[in-house]
């Protein structure tokens, strides 16, 4: 294995793998360091909604064949509240839709392509430090098989999540918000009851019905921030889903994965220092309500790949120097939309009846006003206006 490369990438999620793939297509060498095993990374269930910009990137870069074949194209979503159902028609309102295709499937496609191209992905290798980013001689210290070593680079891309070493090494300011509730999510072998995503606001809390295939559903419940899975036996999960979604015929199926995820927002600003650049969850976290996490990650590395390509072709640093500013315009728009969707659809744990009435009023406004529905639609499918 190499002990030097042009771009060292920490983290084999969608951001790190896509960046490595884009660089390879421009003749730029990279090494991806991932502390988990390949099997763990490929099984890690995450988001599943792709904006048009994300599907275009996957297709144009040559890794979208399976997505095009197996992805589920949706032209809208359903909102349910107070015994009512309303559809937000994305296609009519914006001319665009979304594609449901699991993040782990994107990861599998990228790993297969990188390995087929001879790319270096070092699994079960833990990056421990990033050094020299201000001296134009960066390096990544790491452990492999219990031994310490160093990877010398010309640039470092931190794609290792909000708790990774890259964000800590950057030392930038972070803006954070925590929510007083979490999401309990399950991946289950049960056919979806709807052909589009269902977002439900209920007196007992939020619920979401999504899907991964015609046979597998992804379902979520709003739960208290301090809850654990021990408090949620399978029978209780299914009964609560049926109640909040108003889907009495929802069939219990084998739960292949479950877990509780805290809801939080985080933005690190700026996203770069010296020759270290952050991308994806290493730079920003959004509540899953707005379906923005993977889309932001792919948008980041598209810009970073273009900036690094410009530097290697002409030593022009213009795009590298403005990388953070250009990313953050999109990031803060996504943060606002995700926070707005979260506030709109989640019940206040304190049970404030006044707030409940306000939420119902605004939901009716969104579903009856063309302007309000368009605002939701254009942000959901991906707003490119900055």
N, C-alpha and C positions, 0 to 999 in steps of 0.2 A: 504494500500500500504506500501511496505517496506520503511524504512528510512535508510537502509544500504544494501550493496550488495558487491559482489567481484569486478565486473567491471562496472563502470558507463560510459554510452555511450551517448554522446551529439549529437543528430541529427538522424532522422529516414529516411535517404536516403539509397541508395544501400549499402554504406560502413557500416553505423551503424547497419542496420538491418541484413546484412550478417554476420558481426562480432558477433552479439548477437546469431544468429542461429548457427554459428560454435562453439561458446563457449558452448552453450546448449548441443550440441552433445558430448562434452567432459565432461559434468557434472559441468560446471562452470557457476555460476549465474551472471546475468547482469540485469540492468535496462536501458532502452532507454528513454531519455527525448527529446521531440519534441515540439517546440513552436507552430507549426501549427496544424490544425485539421486533423483527419484521412482523411476526404474527400478531403481536399486541397492537402495533400501529395500524395494521390492516383491519383489525376487528373493532377498533375504537369508534363507537357510534357517536356521531355528532350531527351537525345541521344537515339539511337536505334540500334547501330551496336555492336555486340558482337564478340570478337575474340574467337578462339578455346579454349584457356585457360579459358575464362570466362564461355563458355557453359559447359566445362568439370567440372568446379567448381560447377555450379548450378546443374548439373545432379548428380554428385557424392555426393553432400550434401543433396539430396532428395527434391530439390525445382525446378527441371527442367522439370517436366512432361508436364506442359502446354506450356512451351517454345519449347519442342521437338515436340509437336503436332501442335502449331500455328506459330512458328517462321519460317521466310522465309530464307532458305539457299541459299546463293549466292556464285558463284565460281569466280566472277570477277567484275570489274566496267567498265564503258564506259567513255572515255574522248572525249569531243567535243571541237573543236577550228577551226577557219578559214574555216568553212564549211566542216570539216572532222570529222569522227567518228572513234575512235580506241578503241579496247577492251584490257584491261589488264587481262590476264587469271591467276588468283591467283592459281587455282588448278594445272594447268600445270607447273607454275613457282615454286611453293612452296609445293604442295601437300596438301594445306589447303585452306579453304574458310572462310566465315564469316556468321553470322546469324543476320538477322534484326528482332529485338524484342524490343519493346519500353521500356525505362527505367521505366516508370510508371507501366508497366506490371510486371517487375521484382520486383518492390516495392510491388505491390499487392500480388504477390506470397509469398514474404517473410513475409509480415504482417500476411497474413492468416495462414502461417505455425507457426509463433511465437505465435500467439494467440491460435492456436490449441494445442500447446505444453505447454500452461500456462505461456508463457513469459510475462514480464511486459514492455509494451510500454506506456509511459505517454504522451498522446497527450495534446496540449494546456497547456504545462508546459514550462515556459521559464527559461533556465539556465542563471544565472546572474554573476557567478564567479566560478573560479576553484582555490582551495586553498590547501596548504599543500603538493604540489607535490614533494618537496625536502625532506620532513620529513617522508616519507613512510606512511603518514596518510592523503591521499588526500580526498577532499570532493568537492561536487558540490552544490553551493547555487542556489536556484531556487524559482520562484514564481508560485503558483497554486491557482486559484480562488482568486487572490488578496492577498494571504497570503504568507509570506516568510518561507522557510524551508530549510533543508540541507540533502543531501544524502551522507552518509559516504561510502567510497569505499576503495579498495586496489589498484586499478589502474583506470585511467580515459582515455578514448579514445575520442578524439575530431574529430567528423565526421560532423561538423556543418557548413561547407562551409568557403570560404575565408573571409567572413565578420563576422564569428562567434566569440564567446568569447574564444574558445580554442586556436586558433592561436594567439590571443592577449596575453593570459596567458603564452604561451610558450616563447614569447619574442625573437624568433630567427630572423636571417637575412633573408630578402626576396629579390629575384631577379625577376624583373618585366619588361615586355615590353607591351606597348599599341600600337594598330594599328590604322591608320587613317581612318578606315571604320568599319561598323557594319554588322551584318546579320539580315535581315528581314525574319522571318520564319512564315509559316502558316501550320496549320493542316487542311486539307480540305477533304470533301466527294466527291472525284473524283477518278476514277480508275487510277492507275499508267499507264503511256504510255510505260513503259519499264519494263522488268523483272529483271533488275539490276540497281544499282544507276548510275545516269548520273552526272558527274562533267563537267561543261561547263565554258570555258574561252572565254569571249566575249569582244569586244571593249567597251561595256557599263558596263562591270563588270561581276563578277562571278555569277553563278547560280548552284543550286544543286536540282536534282529530286531524292527523296527517297520515301519510302512507309512504311506503317504500316500494311496494309492488302490488299487483292485484291480490296477493295472498298475505302480505305483511303490512301491519299498521304501526304507526308511531303515535303515541298518545301521551298527553301531559295533563297534570292537575296542579293548580295552585295549592300549596300547603304552607303551614307555618314555618318560619325560618329555622326553628329549633327542632323540627320533626326529623325522625329517623325512619328507615324502612321497617323497623320492628313494629312501628305504630300503624303500618299499612299492609295488612295481610291481603292476599290476592282478592278475596271476596269483597273486601271493602273498596279496593281500587276500582274493580269493575262496576260495583253498584254506584260509586260516586261519579264515574265516567258516564254511565247511563243517565243519571239524574241531571248532571250539569250540561251535557250535550243534548239532552232530550232525545236520546237514541235508545229506546227501551229494547230494541232488537240487536244491540251490539253484543256479539257473541264472545264470551271469554275464550281465549286461546292460550297456547303455551307462551309464557313470558320468557323471551330469550335474553333480555337484558333489562335491568331496572336500576334506578338510582335517583338521588335527590341532588339538585344543583342550585346553589345560591344564585340569586339574581343581583347583578351589580353592573355598574358602568365604570370604565376607567379609560383615561386617555393620557399617554405620555407625550410631553411636548417640550422641545422638539423631538423628532423621531431619528435624529442623527447627531453624531459628534465625531469629528475627525473622519476616520475611515470605517466607522461602525454605523450601520444602518439597521433600524428595526422595521419589521413588517408583521402583519397579522396580529395575533393575540399578544405578542410581545409588546406591541405598541398601544393596543386598544382592545377593550372588552365592551360588548354591547349586550343588553338584555335580549334573549332569544326571541322575544315577541315580534320584533321587526324583521327577523330573518336576514340579518346583515353580516354576521360574523365571517363566514367563508367568502362572501362577496367582497368585503373590504380587504381580506387577505389577498385575494387574487388581483384586485385592483392595485394594491400596494406594489406587488412584485412585478406587475406589468410596467409600472412607472420606473421601478428600480432597475429592471432588466434593460429598459430603454436607456436609462441614464448611464449604466455601466457600459453598455454597448457603445454609446457616444464617446465615453472616455477612452475605451480601448481602441477605437477607430481613429480618433483625432486628438486625444488627450484633452478634449473639451470637458471642463468640469461644470458647465452651466447647469445641466440637468441634475447632476449630483447635488449641487449647492442648493437647488430649489426643491429637492425631493420632498422634504418634510412639509414645506408650506403647501405644495400641490396635493399631497396626500390628506393633510389635515382639513382642507376644505370639504372633501367628501366625508371624512371621518366624523366631523362635528354635525354635518347634516344627518348622517345615519344615527348618531347618538341622540339627536333631538327627536327624530322620528321614532326610534326605539323606546325612548322614555315616554313619548306621547302615547304610543300604542299600549305600553305597559300601564300607564295611569288610566287609560280609557277602559281597559278590559279586566283589571284586577280589583277585587273587592278589598277595601280597607280592612285590615285585620281588627281594627278597633270597632268596626261595624257602624260607622258614622252614617245615620239615615239621611242626613242632608247631602252628604257626598254621594251616596247611592242614587238619590234622585237626580243630582247633577249629571252623573255618568249616564243614566238612562236617557236623559234629555239630549246629551251630546251624541249618543249612539243613534238616536232617532234623527238627529240633524245630519249626521254623516250618511245615513241610509236614505234620506229624502232630498238632500241638497246636491245638485250636480257639482257645484263648486267644491263642497266638502268631500264628496266621494272621489273627485278627481285628485284632490290633495292626497288622500290616502293612497289611491292607486298609483300615482306617479312616483311617490316615495317608495312604495312597496316594490314596484318593478325595477327601481333604480333611477334616481334623479341625478342627471349629469350636469345640472346647471351650477354646481359649485356649492 
